[in-house]
Amino acid sequence: MNFQFSPEDENFRQEVRQFFQDSVSPEVAHFGYVGAHPPPRDVLRQWQKTLHARGWGAPHWPQEFGGTDWSPIRKHIFLEEMLNANGLDYGWQGTHMMAPVVIAFGNEWQQQTFLPPLLSGEVFWCQGFSEPNAGSDLASLKTRAELDENGTHYVVNGQKIWTSDATIADWGFFLVRTDSTVKPQRGISFLLIDMKSPGITVRPIISIDGGHGLTEVFLENVRVPKEQLVGEPGMGWTYAKYLLEKERTSSAFIYFNKRELEKAKVIARAELIDGVPLLETPVFARKVAEIEADILALEWSVLRILTKEELRDNLDAVVSTLKVRGSELQQRVTELQVDAMGPRALRFFSHDARQKDACDEWDDLWPAHTLGRTNMYFFQRASTIYGGAREVQKNIIAKLAFGL
Ligand SMILES: Cc1cc2nc3c(=O)[nH]c(=O)nc-3n(C[C@H](O)[C@H](O)[C@H](O)COP(=O)(O)OP(=O)(O)OC[C@H]3O[C@@H](n4cnc5c(N)ncnc54)[C@H](O)[C@@H]3O)c2cc1C
């Protein structure tokens, strides 16, 4: 297969590239570069407003809800260019997870209430699925939601864990058990909860990279109007599967991997071994080439899926393969950066440091391109866990692709 973008798509790429060149502020670029999770809320908000003003706040939504009519390839180009410009590819829980479910299964009131403020950057969302004893085995989740005596509110009790960004989220979409008498998957519902509701406690979990985007969320007698249940009670499992299938090729993390490889090259060009750039030394050049070849192969797999309609059907095993390969590459490419930095990798940057504070810390030993790389290396150890653990993905591949 000889893949080439059409001249129209290349023109589109130029248009998008120009937009990002003009609109990614130094502050946005800083948080995009270091991979802060989450970036400060005010920066994120401003960024979403910038995208929204251009009509690109959620390009993958249907046009009638404020999205675009772009082809899958154009959406691909858009994300690739955004990451290359260090724009903030953030807030997916709202735009890529909650919104498609509300668009497909929510009622008009829910669509009108929850989608516009998300698009315009006023409101951020978190995803409350995992629990202490329900991660890979999500169907065993125990957080209960019971209708009160008036039948107007659900009363929610339970605990979620690893809830990314709950500290900055205004709302959360939760999987809750509304019926314990049926098969586990059949008793789960999809509930939208205001994170400021009485009875919610959010406790940050500090991750190995010093970030505090992860949290535990405790729900104690939280009263939720029943209008905030999406679709039918007991259909939450089906909606969650729809949500996870919606962004199938994103599991390859192709934009991330390509961008981080370029950063590794910048570092390796600047690091000298006996006066020779590390990038030009045979051993390191070989490592770079191996990873680059694997990223390229993965990118072509993604492009084949995006361009061939027939490949988009029955993709389950393919999606799991993309996830396994993509997440392993995330780990390899960030390891390559740290490898290239050598002893400089020992410096740990504060996750919250704004550009000015971070700059103040820089000196000749730690040039700008080293900023946040060690943190990223550590955080990416989780990439083979989140979004579906690697072993579970391999089980899916074994079953669906090989019938084992
Ligand atoms: C950085 C990060 C962000 C996250 N963000 C969110 C979020 O925003 N919202 C949310 O709801 N969740 C989130 N999660 C949770 C994530 O979805 C779970 O961590 C993941 O599904 C794995 O579940 P677990 O942690 O309970 O591990 P477990 O399921 O307990 O797995 C532990 C180990 O056992 C292995 N294992 C489990 N079952 C099998 C099996 N059947 N066969 C072989 N091996 C198996 C796994 O591969 C893993 O190595 C996040 C996790 C991380 C690390």
The ligand as a Gaussian input file, in Angstrom:
#p B3LYP/6-31G(d) Opt

LIG

0 1
 C       -2.959000       6.705000      34.849000
 C       -4.294000       6.044000      34.978000
 C       -5.453000       6.777000      34.704000
 C       -6.716000       6.183000      34.866000
 N       -7.831000       6.957000      34.667000
 C       -9.051000       6.405000      34.918000
 C      -10.230000       7.217000      34.849000
 O      -10.176000       8.425000      34.537000
 N      -11.407000       6.651000      35.131000
 C      -11.520000       5.333000      35.461000
 O      -12.637000       4.870000      35.682000
 N      -10.427000       4.537000      35.553000
 C       -9.196000       5.046000      35.298000
 N       -8.066000       4.264000      35.407000
 C       -8.201000       2.880000      35.837000
 C       -7.890000       1.853000      34.774000
 O       -8.962000       1.745000      33.879000
 C       -7.574000       0.543000      35.501000
 O       -6.371000       0.731000      36.217000
 C       -7.431000      -0.614000      34.565000
 O       -8.652000      -0.950000      33.975000
 C       -6.883000      -1.868000      35.311000
 O       -7.647000      -2.143000      36.439000
 P       -6.969000      -2.301000      37.881000
 O       -6.089000      -1.153000      38.132000
 O       -8.046000      -2.584000      38.853000
 O       -6.027000      -3.571000      37.751000
 P       -6.488000      -5.089000      37.777000
 O       -7.650000      -5.283000      36.884000
 O       -6.605000      -5.525000      39.188000
 O       -5.243000      -5.777000      37.116000
 C       -4.019000      -6.002000      37.843000
 C       -3.097000      -6.818000      36.971000
 O       -3.707000      -8.090000      36.705000
 C       -3.803000      -8.308000      35.290000
 N       -5.059000      -8.987000      34.972000
 C       -6.309000      -8.617000      35.358000
 N       -7.229000      -9.467000      34.846000
 C       -6.538000     -10.385000      34.107000
 C       -6.915000     -11.511000      33.323000
 N       -8.202000     -11.852000      33.181000
 N       -5.951000     -12.206000      32.685000
 C       -4.637000     -11.860000      32.792000
 N       -4.220000     -10.797000      33.561000
 C       -5.150000     -10.070000      34.189000
 C       -3.789000      -6.914000      34.666000
 O       -3.322000      -6.946000      33.358000
 C       -2.836000      -6.184000      35.605000
 O       -1.503000      -6.415000      35.232000
 C       -6.806000       4.831000      35.254000
 C       -5.631000       4.084000      35.511000
 C       -4.397000       4.686000      35.387000
 C       -3.170000       3.864000      35.715000

